[in-house]
Amino acid sequence: MKTIKQVFMVFALVAFIYSCKNSNKDAPQTSTANEAEAPNSKTGQAFIQDDEGMPNCLQIAIGSPDHKTLVAAVQAAQVENALVNVGPLTVFAPTDAAFAALPEGTVENLVKPENKATLANILKYHVTPGNLSPAILTKLKKLGQANNQYVQVEVVDGKAVIGGANIIASVRAGNGIVHVIDKVLLPPSE
């Protein structure tokens, strides 16, 4: 029994010495003056660069000339990581024209820091778990959204209409599908 204790103590001592020896490898390297002045506060999967994979839902919106307002809103609400989750996700992406159709001052008011939670709720109302193609959407009556509410689905002329919004186009993403819509979806309480 005494031998087992001695072997265990030697093993623990070796592990301790080895961990101390390698602790400097994990220490942060010295930074330049510019890095010290502007720390990167954006963390998470949304900010990882990937030039080889299929674009995720957020990257598709960022690359679209018709979704500048949506991207600005996502950034203001700081929900970027929600759009790059492994998914699959179905994202309903209103165009800039859809945001412009809201009452005057609505977007400007929503992007204020004090309205971050309300904006995040609205944006999450545009995300559904699953990879739902236009054909699948025509078979559903309602969708459970990421904000824990439901949006109604109607079929008009054989096409799915989501909460009164028409799907203009659909783009496959690495983590699901993005449906471009012509109206901003507002949760029932908003």
Secondary structure in CASP SS format (residue, H / E / C, confidence):
PFRMAT SS
TARGET T0000
AUTHOR 0000-0000-0000
METHOD secondary structure of the structure
MODEL  1
M C 1.00
K H 1.00
T H 1.00
I H 1.00
K H 1.00
Q H 1.00
V H 1.00
F H 1.00
M H 1.00
V H 1.00
F H 1.00
A H 1.00
L H 1.00
V H 1.00
A H 1.00
F H 1.00
I H 1.00
Y H 1.00
S H 1.00
C H 1.00
K H 1.00
N C 1.00
S H 1.00
N H 1.00
K H 1.00
D C 1.00
A C 1.00
P C 1.00
Q C 1.00
T C 1.00
S C 1.00
T C 1.00
A H 1.00
N H 1.00
E H 1.00
A H 1.00
E H 1.00
A C 1.00
P C 1.00
N C 1.00
S C 1.00
K C 1.00
T C 1.00
G C 1.00
Q H 1.00
A H 1.00
F H 1.00
I C 1.00
Q C 1.00
D C 1.00
D C 1.00
E C 1.00
G C 1.00
M C 1.00
P C 1.00
N C 1.00
C H 1.00
L H 1.00
Q H 1.00
I H 1.00
A H 1.00
I H 1.00
G H 1.00
S C 1.00
P C 1.00
D C 1.00
H C 1.00
K H 1.00
T H 1.00
L H 1.00
V H 1.00
A H 1.00
A H 1.00
V H 1.00
Q H 1.00
A H 1.00
A H 1.00
Q C 1.00
V C 1.00
E H 1.00
N H 1.00
A H 1.00
L H 1.00
V C 1.00
N C 1.00
V C 1.00
G C 1.00
P C 1.00
L E 1.00
T E 1.00
V E 1.00
F E 1.00
A E 1.00
P E 1.00
T C 1.00
D H 1.00
A H 1.00
A H 1.00
F H 1.00
A H 1.00
A C 1.00
L C 1.00
P C 1.00
E C 1.00
G C 1.00
T H 1.00
V H 1.00
E H 1.00
N H 1.00
L H 1.00
V C 1.00
K C 1.00
P H 1.00
E H 1.00
N H 1.00
K H 1.00
A H 1.00
T H 1.00
L H 1.00
A H 1.00
N H 1.00
I H 1.00
L H 1.00
K H 1.00
Y C 1.00
H C 1.00
V E 1.00
T E 1.00
P E 1.00
G C 1.00
N C 1.00
L C 1.00
S C 1.00
P H 1.00
A H 1.00
I H 1.00
L H 1.00
T C 1.00
K C 1.00
L C 1.00
K C 1.00
K E 1.00
L E 1.00
G E 1.00
Q C 1.00
A C 1.00
N C 1.00
N C 1.00
Q C 1.00
Y E 1.00
V E 1.00
Q E 1.00
V E 1.00
E E 1.00
V E 1.00
V E 1.00
D C 1.00
G C 1.00
K E 1.00
A E 1.00
V E 1.00
I E 1.00
G C 1.00
G C 1.00
A E 1.00
N E 1.00
I E 1.00
I E 1.00
A E 1.00
S E 1.00
V E 1.00
R E 1.00
A E 1.00
G C 1.00
N C 1.00
G E 1.00
I E 1.00
V E 1.00
H E 1.00
V E 1.00
I E 1.00
D C 1.00
K C 1.00
V C 1.00
L C 1.00
L C 1.00
P C 1.00
P C 1.00
S C 1.00
E C 1.00
END
